[in-house]
Amino acid sequence: MDMTRDNLSVLDLLDLFKNGMLRANPEYQRGIVWTPSQRKKLIDSVMRGYPLPLIYLHHIKKSVAGMQREDLEIIDGQQRINALHQFAEGGYRLFHPVEDEEEARFPEFLKSQPCPWGGKDFHGLSNDLKARFLDSKLSVAYMTSPTDNEVRDLFVRLQAGLPLNAQETRDAWPGQLTDFVLRIGGKPQIPRYPGHPFFQRVMGMKPSTDRGKTRQLAAQIAMLFFGRREKGPEFFSDINSPAIDDFYYTHIAFDASCPDASRFEAILDKLDALLGTGRHPKIRAHDAIHLVLLLDTLWDEYTRSWEATLPSALDQFASSLVKAKASKDSTLPDEFWLRYGQWT
């Protein structure tokens, strides 16, 4: 298989598309699966001059009835090309960073920048902005091969990479909250993000290989902790994926050096000091959440006598839970099990 690279303008790419010289092979390509939000953000990236990923095209040359024909078959980039085409045809309006804030979720620094294309479709753009869009350059790789099997194999390999999961996507968000969660949850491949030992030493988590699972738990605990610090001890929030996204978005201006952030780290330090030595029951995710919130409650209002008894109290609780759980299917479940179920 041979490859040549080039930069094509959006206009040239769309001309090829509209004239039937650029198409997807329906035998192995998906249909249009991008959401409206994905399409709008792609065009916004083009307008801001952000580089887009490489588009792979199969360059096909063949002789038909004594005439030479050339076509381009999309190997990777179908969703992007469709989004560009639909916008150029006036198919949708772009996000306005401020007016569409709830759906668009642009970082705060972008809201303060000029966005003359915001809220407009292609026909509503000024001539200068239309030219900016159509003249934008896209990196293209032309693949030639004597057999379609090589092209299909390339397609499979290009799709085989794992897409970013929700937490890996959050790791790219701007702002100090992202940095704080990375530092607490850990991304050990990067020296400045070793992760707090509570998650690794006490819970046995492995942030270097778990694709953001530890960082997501750190974010969930932080959501509940900071939410209660901001709104009072009776406050609880959802900690599902959309809720975490909302938390990141609403805390773009988070100050990682604020007193509450220092308190959060101090509580993790204390839990690590109390539970990081000796043998204790496995600390699960919801146990970790409850322990952090419990210590936050005890931190100011009680004498520190609880520190000496917390490890044994946790051991006793876990032992009682194991015994009580054995009765869960009986006609008279253990009272401890019933209360545990109500609490959790």
C-alpha angles and dihedrals in degrees: 000000000000128000135197125182130215143159115245125190117237087244093056092046092051092046089056090047096049093047093055094249094112118053144146122247105240091202092077107003125093122236122246105310104156118114121236088254092056092049094048093049092050091056090045088055090052091050091050092050095246112158116247125216119272116280114221118211130182108226106213122192120182142155117242120184090338093310127110118238130186126194138170120222118197113240097170126001103053095131093049094048092049091049091052092047095048092050093048088053091054093254098146146003122247125242119270105219094222106026092046093038097131094056102026097050096195116179114261095251091059092054090064094051123088113266107178091168093056114123093006135113121219094271091053094057122103117251090256092054092046088054091048090055098043095042095050112121123233124196111239132185117204112207122197123189136163090226135045089219091073090051092050090048090053090050091053092048093049090052094044096079112102111251117232112275122222097273094044087055091050089052087070095054116116121242140063095280089068091050091046094052091045091052094046099038094037140225099201093188084075111059095216091058104057094147128232113290091230090076095044105032101034101030099030093229121158111214092175092068109018097084096237100320092125093045091049091054090048089052092048093051090046090051092056094040097049092039091057091044090053100039107023138270094288092062120108128167137192113267099199121126098271090048091053090050089052091050092053090047096048092045099051087123093051114146109221090197095055120121093252091055090051090048091051091053092045090055091051089048090053094048090050091049093049100040105023094084129057126020118301135163116279111278109227126199096265090044089056091050092051093046094053092048091045092053090047088057094046096042100088109012102053138054114255093252088108090071093072094048102039097088094050091042089054091049091049092048092051092048092050090048093053091051093045093048090060088067097050095105097044124101089248108039117198113273090234090057092050092051092045090053091051093048096048 
